[in-house]
Amino acid sequence: MEYSLVFPATVEISDDSVVASGEIEIRHADTGLAPFTAFLGSITVRDQIVLQYHIQADRILPQAN
């Protein structure tokens, strides 16, 4: 099974780094997964999944020899 998502992002660019962050909400049913249960179904989780992310890339300057 393949599932594709488009992640909305806020991107901040500076001289030394790039930062992307955001949040997306999906449902188990959207991905074909069943919500998790325990104790024969007496404990369940919501169908909604919230993914939050923060990705940072920093510039690495070459070292002088």
KEVEXTOR-275107 format. One record per residue: residue in three letters; residue number from 1; z, y, x of N, C-alpha, C in turn. Coordinates in Angstrom, 2 decimals. Each point is the difference from the previous one (the first is absolute). Layout:
<rs>
+------+------+---------+---------+---------+---------+---------+---------+---------+---------+---------+
: resn : resi :    n_pz :    n_py :    n_px :   ca_pz :   ca_py :   ca_px :    c_pz :    c_py :    c_px :
+------+------+---------+---------+---------+---------+---------+---------+---------+---------+---------+
:  ALA :  NUM :       Z :       Y :       X :       Z :       Y :       X :       Z :       Y :       X :
...
+------+------+---------+---------+---------+---------+---------+---------+---------+---------+---------+
</rs>
This chain:
<rs>
+------+------+---------+---------+---------+---------+---------+---------+---------+---------+---------+
: resn : resi :    n_pz :    n_py :    n_px :   ca_pz :   ca_py :   ca_px :    c_pz :    c_py :    c_px :
+------+------+---------+---------+---------+---------+---------+---------+---------+---------+---------+
:  MET :    1 :    0.00 :   -1.18 :    0.84 :    0.00 :    1.18 :   -0.84 :    0.00 :    1.24 :    0.89 :
:  GLU :    2 :   -0.77 :    0.98 :   -0.36 :   -0.04 :    1.26 :    0.72 :    0.34 :    1.12 :   -0.95 :
:  TYR :    3 :    0.78 :    0.93 :    0.49 :    0.42 :    1.13 :   -0.82 :   -0.11 :    1.26 :    0.84 :
:  SER :    4 :   -0.67 :    1.01 :   -0.49 :   -0.18 :    1.25 :    0.74 :    0.79 :    1.12 :   -0.66 :
:  LEU :    5 :    0.55 :    0.87 :    0.83 :    0.74 :    1.16 :   -0.47 :   -0.52 :    1.25 :    0.69 :
:  VAL :    6 :    0.06 :    1.10 :   -0.69 :   -0.25 :    1.30 :    0.61 :    1.35 :    0.69 :    0.07 :
:  PHE :    7 :    0.43 :    0.34 :    1.21 :    1.30 :    0.61 :    0.18 :   -0.14 :    1.52 :    0.06 :
:  PRO :    8 :    0.62 :    0.71 :   -0.94 :    0.02 :    1.46 :    0.11 :    0.87 :    0.38 :    1.19 :
:  ALA :    9 :   -0.38 :    1.04 :    0.72 :    0.77 :    0.35 :    1.19 :    0.06 :    1.51 :    0.18 :
:  THR :   10 :    1.10 :    0.42 :    0.56 :    0.14 :    1.35 :    0.52 :   -0.15 :   -0.13 :    1.50 :
:  VAL :   11 :   -0.92 :    0.74 :    0.58 :   -0.27 :   -0.11 :    1.43 :    0.34 :    1.32 :    0.68 :
:  GLU :   12 :    0.81 :   -0.10 :    1.05 :    0.38 :    1.17 :    0.80 :   -0.56 :   -0.19 :    1.40 :
:  ILE :   13 :   -0.76 :    0.98 :    0.47 :   -0.62 :   -0.09 :    1.31 :    0.53 :    1.13 :    0.88 :
:  SER :   14 :    0.48 :   -0.37 :    1.19 :    0.43 :    1.00 :    0.96 :   -0.71 :   -0.27 :    1.32 :
:  ASP :   15 :    0.29 :    0.79 :    1.01 :   -0.63 :   -0.21 :    1.31 :    0.36 :   -1.35 :    0.60 :
:  ASP :   16 :    1.19 :   -0.51 :   -0.30 :    0.48 :   -1.21 :    0.66 :    0.13 :   -1.22 :   -0.90 :
:  SER :   17 :   -0.22 :    0.16 :   -1.32 :    0.19 :   -1.15 :   -0.88 :   -0.75 :    0.14 :   -1.32 :
:  VAL :   18 :   -0.11 :   -1.14 :   -0.65 :   -0.54 :   -0.07 :   -1.36 :    0.99 :   -0.83 :   -0.81 :
:  VAL :   19 :    0.40 :    0.50 :   -1.16 :    0.95 :   -0.71 :   -0.85 :   -0.60 :   -0.14 :   -1.39 :
:  ALA :   20 :   -0.02 :   -1.23 :   -0.49 :   -0.45 :   -0.27 :   -1.37 :    1.18 :   -0.62 :   -0.75 :
:  SER :   21 :    0.28 :    0.51 :   -1.19 :    1.09 :   -0.58 :   -0.80 :   -0.37 :    0.08 :   -1.47 :
:  GLY :   22 :    0.64 :   -0.87 :   -0.76 :   -0.27 :    0.00 :   -1.43 :    0.70 :   -1.12 :   -0.72 :
:  GLU :   23 :   -0.38 :   -0.18 :   -1.24 :    0.63 :   -0.99 :   -0.87 :   -1.04 :   -0.46 :   -1.01 :
:  ILE :   24 :    0.03 :   -1.27 :   -0.32 :   -0.88 :   -0.53 :   -1.03 :    0.80 :   -1.00 :   -0.83 :
:  GLU :   25 :   -0.26 :   -0.01 :   -1.29 :    0.66 :   -0.94 :   -0.91 :   -1.04 :   -0.98 :   -0.52 :
:  ILE :   26 :    0.32 :   -1.28 :    0.11 :   -0.87 :   -1.05 :   -0.54 :    0.88 :   -0.97 :   -0.80 :
:  ARG :   27 :   -0.64 :   -0.85 :   -0.74 :    0.73 :   -1.01 :   -0.77 :   -0.32 :   -1.38 :    0.57 :
:  HIS :   28 :    0.96 :   -0.91 :   -0.09 :   -0.25 :   -1.38 :    0.42 :   -1.26 :   -0.53 :   -0.68 :
:  ALA :   29 :   -0.13 :    0.28 :   -1.28 :   -1.13 :   -0.50 :   -0.78 :   -1.34 :    0.52 :    0.54 :
:  ASP :   30 :    0.00 :    1.22 :    0.56 :   -1.24 :    0.55 :    0.57 :   -0.50 :   -0.83 :    1.17 :
:  THR :   31 :    0.91 :   -0.63 :    0.71 :   -0.35 :   -0.77 :    1.19 :   -0.14 :   -1.50 :   -0.29 :
:  GLY :   32 :    0.27 :   -0.39 :   -1.24 :   -0.06 :   -1.42 :   -0.33 :    1.28 :   -0.75 :    0.31 :
:  LEU :   33 :    1.05 :    0.71 :    0.40 :    1.28 :   -0.61 :    0.32 :    0.92 :    0.02 :   -1.22 :
:  ALA :   34 :    0.87 :   -0.97 :   -0.08 :    1.02 :   -0.01 :   -1.05 :    1.26 :    0.67 :    0.56 :
:  PRO :   35 :    0.68 :    0.81 :   -0.80 :    1.26 :    0.58 :    0.47 :    0.98 :   -1.10 :    0.40 :
:  PHE :   36 :    0.81 :    0.27 :    1.03 :    0.93 :   -0.98 :    0.51 :    1.13 :   -0.25 :   -1.00 :
:  THR :   37 :    0.47 :   -1.24 :   -0.03 :    1.15 :   -0.36 :   -0.84 :    0.93 :   -0.88 :    0.81 :
:  ALA :   38 :    1.23 :   -0.12 :   -0.48 :    0.99 :   -0.88 :    0.63 :    0.89 :   -0.57 :   -1.09 :
:  PHE :   39 :    0.70 :   -1.06 :    0.32 :    0.93 :   -0.65 :   -0.93 :   -0.68 :   -0.32 :   -1.33 :
:  LEU :   40 :   -1.12 :   -0.70 :    0.10 :   -0.76 :   -0.47 :   -1.16 :   -0.43 :    1.15 :   -0.92 :
:  GLY :   41 :   -0.30 :    1.14 :    0.59 :   -0.49 :    1.14 :   -0.77 :    1.07 :    0.94 :   -0.51 :
:  SER :   42 :    1.28 :   -0.30 :    0.29 :    1.06 :    0.89 :   -0.50 :    0.05 :    1.31 :    0.78 :
:  ILE :   43 :   -0.56 :    0.02 :    1.21 :   -0.11 :    1.23 :    0.78 :   -1.48 :    0.25 :    0.26 :
:  THR :   44 :   -0.46 :    1.18 :   -0.39 :   -1.41 :    0.35 :    0.21 :   -0.09 :    1.38 :    0.63 :
:  VAL :   45 :   -1.17 :    0.32 :    0.51 :   -0.24 :    1.33 :    0.54 :   -1.04 :    0.70 :   -0.87 :
:  ARG :   46 :   -0.06 :    1.30 :    0.13 :   -1.00 :    0.75 :   -0.76 :   -1.40 :   -0.37 :    0.47 :
:  ASP :   47 :   -0.96 :    0.22 :   -0.84 :   -1.40 :   -0.27 :    0.33 :   -0.52 :    1.04 :    0.99 :
:  GLN :   48 :    0.63 :    1.15 :    0.04 :   -0.46 :    1.11 :    0.83 :    0.43 :   -0.16 :    1.46 :
:  ILE :   49 :   -0.92 :    0.30 :    0.92 :    0.28 :    0.01 :    1.43 :   -0.31 :    1.40 :    0.50 :
:  VAL :   50 :    0.93 :    0.59 :    0.74 :   -0.22 :    1.33 :    0.57 :   -0.11 :   -0.17 :    1.52 :
:  LEU :   51 :   -1.15 :    0.38 :    0.55 :   -0.22 :   -0.06 :    1.44 :    0.05 :    1.42 :    0.55 :
:  GLN :   52 :    0.92 :    0.24 :    0.93 :    0.09 :    1.29 :    0.66 :   -0.34 :   -0.21 :    1.47 :
:  TYR :   53 :   -0.74 :    0.92 :    0.58 :   -0.36 :   -0.18 :    1.40 :    0.01 :    1.32 :    0.75 :
:  HIS :   54 :    0.19 :   -0.12 :    1.31 :    0.00 :    1.12 :    0.93 :   -0.59 :   -0.54 :    1.30 :
:  ILE :   55 :   -1.18 :    0.47 :    0.36 :   -0.69 :   -0.48 :    1.19 :   -0.19 :    1.19 :    0.93 :
:  GLN :   56 :    0.42 :   -0.17 :    1.26 :   -0.11 :    1.09 :    0.96 :   -0.73 :   -0.48 :    1.24 :
:  ALA :   57 :   -0.97 :    0.77 :    0.43 :   -0.73 :   -0.26 :    1.25 :    0.23 :    1.19 :    0.92 :
:  ASP :   58 :    0.55 :   -0.29 :    1.19 :    0.27 :    1.05 :    0.97 :   -0.99 :   -0.06 :    1.15 :
:  ARG :   59 :   -0.38 :    1.14 :    0.49 :   -0.90 :    0.07 :    1.15 :    0.77 :   -0.43 :    1.25 :
:  ILE :   60 :   -0.62 :   -0.85 :    0.77 :    0.56 :   -0.43 :    1.28 :   -0.86 :    0.62 :    1.09 :
:  LEU :   61 :    0.61 :    0.85 :    0.77 :   -0.73 :    0.68 :    1.05 :   -0.11 :   -0.90 :    1.23 :
:  PRO :   62 :   -1.14 :    0.04 :    0.70 :   -0.13 :   -0.82 :    1.20 :    1.01 :    0.42 :    1.05 :
:  GLN :   63 :    0.49 :   -0.95 :    0.73 :    0.97 :    0.28 :    1.05 :   -0.72 :    0.48 :    1.25 :
:  ALA :   64 :    0.55 :    1.01 :    0.62 :   -0.56 :    0.49 :    1.26 :    0.36 :   -0.97 :    1.13 :
:  ASN :   65 :   -0.95 :   -0.26 :    0.87 :    0.28 :   -0.94 :    1.12 :    0.55 :    0.71 :    1.17 :
+------+------+---------+---------+---------+---------+---------+---------+---------+---------+---------+
</rs>
